[in-house]
């Protein structure tokens, strides 16, 4: 079994009229306990998905890894105080894919 975070987890959402910037939704959980992290996942991720499938795993990544890719962590606090968006994604799809791949390589997988 592959114990790595899939690259798909780090691909940003396409722009929409409501969110004109290409962005990836994340939570800053460095100072949270395990149970707090899974509680955030349940309330702010699972409950917002159309299919309500529970979060079974997460990828943890240091902010430094994001900044090394010339990306920006934008703490917006919506819908949760620890919520941020990773922004500054390049328009070129191959470059975005390369950045997402590098983030997935540096991420640590945590299974529920």
Beta strands, then each sheet from edge to edge (+ up, - down):
strand 1: 24-27
strand 2: 57-60
strand 3: 72-75
strand 4: 83-87
strand 5: 108-111
sheet 1: 1+ 4- 3+
sheet 2: 2+ 5-
end
